[in-house]
């Protein structure tokens, strides 16, 4: 069977985020071929993408297949699907990979996909803006999710709240999307959405289907916390450069740690500081604020993003509020 190597490799790249790091579920570290689509599943998300000129069912270890294809220079390869192996011929190179004819991934639990509806164009930007504000504390699982309902997207970790207003309402009922799923979803140009049973499905124009588990529960009302009155503080124009230096030391000790920067405002100065296992950083800039001391911590990448859209904030009682054209963000002070 002649296959365009680049097209196959592109399809595998589309579904790679659905692979598990460890095979706690059988075949969750494999690419599963289901007739004309390739599928991955890791119990949190499942991703599938069409593969042209392919009509086969079975599973192949992902790392071996993807790594071998990445080292092939030829545009066209020959693939033979045998009883227990897939043989790839590429010029003088030849490889055989273990092939399981039965797909054992529990993809049937994803269930039927409902009617596809068009997504608001700004939803991707809203999810990208909000997901880093979610909590990582599984004792309050709802706060580990982004809330999407009506014409807004919301997130909070108890210490900060963000609300992003959409121009159009999301065409399905409200849902809670895990932040880890949202982080991967925003890498895709999804244009449609469909409901499932315990799952939510998104689709791109080129046929990628991104499916994610969703949480059940009632998201807390946040609007009352967004009403902040107080003193306006402007950040110096050199703040982004200072934060860029701070991010070197704002990296957490693990991939799950959110890189944060501490902000202290007092005596007409703003001090940014960060520290990790490799060292520490401080930088002080001038500002016109000369009120009570203000301290808060915030994701350094998130603050950089905020300041691209708003160069000032409102400091109220125990709260600091940033406002953009479509969003509001409130962080509690220390």
N, C-alpha and C positions, 0 to 999 in steps of 0.2 A: 504494500500500500504506500503510494507516494504521498508525502505530507510536506507542506511548506513549514520549514523549521521555525521561521520568525513568527508566523501566525500561531503555531502551537505554543511557542514560548511566551508570546503576549498573553494568550489565554491563561496560561499557568500563573503568570505574574498577577493577573486580575484576581485570581482566587487564593493566592498565597496567604493573605491575612486571615483566612479561615482555617489555617492549619493550627494544630495544637503544638505546644512546645514539647510535651511528653504524651505518649500514647496511653492515657488513662482510659480512653474509649477506643475500641478496636478500629483501626484504619484512620484515626483522626490525624495521623501524621502522613497520610497518603493522599494522592490525587485519585479521586474516584471518577471513572469515565462511565457515564450513563447515556448510552446511545450517542447523541450529537452534542452533549454538554460535558464539561469537566466540573466537578463539585468538590468542595472542602467543607469540613464541619468540625467545630471544636466545642460544642455544647453551649456556647454563647452566641456565636454567629455561624452562618453557613453562606457560602458564596458560590455561585455557579456562573459559567460563561459558555457561550456556544463555541463549538470547534467544527469548522467546515470539513467536509469529506471524511467524517469519522462516524462509524456505526459499530461501537464496541461497548461492552459492559465489563467492568472489572476495576481493580485498584492496583496502583504502583506506588512504591515508597517515594515521597515527594523529593527529598533531598538528593537522592541518587539520580532521578530523572531530570530534575531541573539543573543540577550541576553539570551533568553530561551534555545536555543540550546547550548550555552556556559556553562550552568549550568547542563546539562544532562551528566551523567556518562556512560550511555549505548552506545554501538557501533551501535546498530540497533534500529530504532524507527519505529512506525507505524503512517502514515499520511493519513488522510481522507479529501479529498477536497469536501466540501459541497457547497450549493448554495451561502451562504453568510459568511461562515467561514471555516477555516482549523483547524482540530482537530488533535493534536499531542499526541500520547500515548507513554510514556516511562516508563515501569514498573508501579510503583504506582503513577507516576506523569501524569497529563493530563492537557492540555491547549487548549483553543480555541482562535484563532486570526481572526480578521476581514479579510475577503477575498473578493476582488473586481474581479468579473469574467471578466470584460472588462479592457484591458490594454489601458490606456489613454495617456501614454507617447508618445510624437511626434517623435518616432524613425523612422518613415517613411521619415522624412526630411533628415536623414543621406543619403538616396538614395542608389543606387546600388554601390556595391564594385567592382572595376575593377580587373584586373589580378594581382595576387599575384606575387611579385618579391622578390628575396633574398636580404637581407640587408647586407651592409658591417659590418663585425664583430665589428669594432671599433666605429660604430656610437653611440652605447649606451654610451661608455666612453666619446665620444666627446660631446654629449648632457649633460651628467652629469657634465662635466668640464665647459661648457659654460653657462648653463641656469642662474646661479646666477649673471652673468654680465648684464643681461637684465634690462631695465628701468622698473619702476613701474608707470611712468607718462603716463596716458592714453591720454594726449594731443598729444603725438607722439606714436600712437599705434604700429607702425612698430618696434620701439625699445623695446617694451614689448615682442617681439618675438625672438626666435632663428632662424637665417637664415640657411637653409640647401640647398646647390646647388652644383652640380658637385662633386668635391672631397674635399670640405671643409665645416665646420660648423663655423658660426660666430655669435657674440653677442656684444652689446654695450649699454651703458646707457648715452652716450655723454661724460662721464668722463673717461671711460675705454673701451678698445676694446680687444676682444680675437678672435683668429682664430685658428682652429684646422684642420690640414690637414689629410685627409683620404687616405688610401692606394688604395682604389677602389672608383669609382664614385657611387653615389646614383642612382639607376636604374630608377628613375622617374624625372619629371621636378622639378625645384627648388620650395621650399615652405617656408612659415613663420609659425613656430609652436609656439603658445603662451608659455611663460616661465612656467606658472603654469601647463600647460599640460605636458611639458617636464619634470618638476619636478616629476610628478607622473609616467610618461612613463618609466623613467630609473629604476623604481623598478621592471620592468618586463623584462624577458629574451626574448625580441621580436626578431624574426628571419626573418620575411617577412613584406613587405609593399605593400599597394595598394592605388590607387587614388580613390577619390570620387568627388562629386560636393559640394565644400565648406567644405569638410571633408577629413581627411586623416586617413587611417586605418593601424594598426599594428597587427601582430599575433604572438603568441608564439607556441612552439611545442606541448603544451598540449591543444591548442584550444582556449585560451583566445584571444578575439578580442578587442583591445583598439582603439577607434575612437575619433578623436579630430577635432574640428573646426580649420581651418587655415585662416590666414589673406591674403588679396589681397594687392598688392602694390610692389613698387620697393625698395629693400634694398639699402642703401647708400654704395658707394664704400669706402672700408676702407684700401686698401693696401698701399696707400700713407702715412697713419699715422703710419704704422708699421715700416717704415724706420727711425730708431733712431740711431744716432751716439753720442758717448760721453765717459764718464769715467765708468769703471767697478767697482762695489762695491760688496764685499762679505759679506754675513750675517754670524754672528757667529754661531757655531754649537749648541749653547744653545738657539737659536731663537725659535725653535718649543716649547720648554718648557715655554718660556716667553709668547708666544702667547696663549698657553694653559691656562695660568693664566689670560691673558687679556680677554679671551672669557667669563669668569665669569661675567664681567661687560660690555660686548659688546652686550648683548641681548637687542633688541629693546623693546619698551613699548607695541607693538602689534606683533602678529604673522607675519604680513606682513613686518615688519621692518627688513632690512638686518643687522645682527650683524657686525659692522665695527670696525676697529682699526685705530688710527691715527699713522703715522710713521713720525718721524723727524730725519734727518741725518745731523750732523754737528760736527766739532771739534773732529773728531775721535770717535764719539759716535752715536749710534742709539737708539732713545727713542720710545717705544711703549706705547700708552695710550688709555684707553677706559673709557666710562662713560655711565651709564644709571640711571634710577630712584632709583636704590638701592645703588649706590655709584660710585666710580671711581678707576682707576688703572694706575700706571706708572711703567715702568721698563727700565733701561738704560744699554745697552751693548756696548762693545768697538768694533771699526772697524778701518780700516786703512785710510778711506776716510777723507780728510781735505780740501774739497773745499767749494763752496757756500752752504748755507743751503738749504735743500730739505725737503718739506713737502707734504704728500699725505695721503689720506684715502682709505682704501680698505677693502673688506669683510674679516673678520678674518679667517673664514673657508677656503675661497678661497686662502688667502696668505699661510696658512699652507699647502694646497694642492700644491701650486706653489713650495714651498721650498722643498717639497719631491722630486721634479724633477730638480730643479735649485737652487743652493746655492748662486747665484750672479745675479746681474741685471746691465743694462747699463743706466746711467743717462745722458740724453741729455737736450736740451733746452726745459724746461717746460714739459718734458716727462720722464717716467721711463719704461724701457722695460725688461721683463722677457722672456726667451726663453727656450723651452724644445725640445725634439726630434721631436715631432709632432705638437707643438703649439707655438704661439707667443701671448704675452699679454702686452698691453701698457696702462699705467695709467697716467693721467694728474697730474702734481704737482700744489700746490697752489701758 
